[in-house]
Amino acid sequence: MRQSSSADSFGKSKLEEHRVVLVTLGRDSDNSQMAEYRKVVYSIEQAIARITLNRPDKRNALDDEIVSEFKHALTAAAHDQAVRVVLVSGAGKDFCSGADLASLQRVSDAGVEESMASARVMGELFVEMRSHPRPIIAAVRGRALAGGCGLATACDIILAAESSKFGYPEVNIGFIPAMVMAILRRSVSEKRAFELITRGDIITARAALEIGMINRVFPDDQFEAQVEAYVTQMAAKSASAVSLAKSLLYHMDGMTFETAIEAGIQMNAITRMTEDCKRGVERFLKKD
């Protein structure tokens, strides 16, 4: 009975979220209210919202301002009916080198309350990325290290150039990638995660692919073209189906098998009510 109650609760919440998804997908874009950013570049092209970390002289290091602008851009993408995919990249040679020096200095000087508040900003960003209605794809060229690797790992999909590097070297300065562990251990085995965070090794894109940390590796000279092809294909998929699939997949964390199956049954029914599904079935039947 407890499992059924949990699934019923999940189903009710999914029905409400589904209504939100449909309202969001039907909402008019208002590019006139698009904010001006200093440290990220935000644009929309062919249903793809592009968020570029734009501190190439600092290897796109994270500070409070860039994180705030990144979150604002994510929110804008979530409420724009034209957007079907969010693509995250870094300007210059590297994706992101992690926290900037000023942030690291604050880590060593801060008290408990200030440290908690600072950590919560990144933690909330990771939660927002996981609950975002669109698939978020990281295009990693160069280095994605420490918080930068965490930001990439928080994306739903990671596409990497052959020469790119990944790693969590925080242990080398007596620090740990604390919040991102919640994501990392869902991406790779527990033993791989333990090794990555306690040795601080920098690994190649191929090594990251082999352990399931990233999704695809493309040759350097074909990287931009391959990324464009990948995200364009993703943008062509049913927006409602992709959004509902993402929501269900992540909500299954921690569910028992039976509860997850019941949640799937309810989401199956919800998906059938969408216009995308009705049109897709109709097209399929006409082919026969």
Buried (B, 14 or more C-beta within 10 A) or exposed (E): EEBEEBBEEBBEBBBEBBEEBBEBBEEEBEEEEBEEBEBBBBEBEEBBBBBBBBBEEBBBBBBEEBBBBBBBBBEBBBBBBBBBBBBBBBBBEBBBBBBBEEBBEBBEEBEEEEEEEBBEEBBEBBEBBBEBBBBBBBBBBBBBBBBBBBBBBBBBBBBBBBBBBBBBBBBEEEBEBEBBBBBBBEBBEEEBBBBBBEBBBBBBBEBBBBBEBBBBBBEEEEBBEBBBEBBBEBBEBBBBBBBBBBBBEEBBEEBEEEBBEBBBEBBEEBBEEBEBBEEEEEEEEEEE
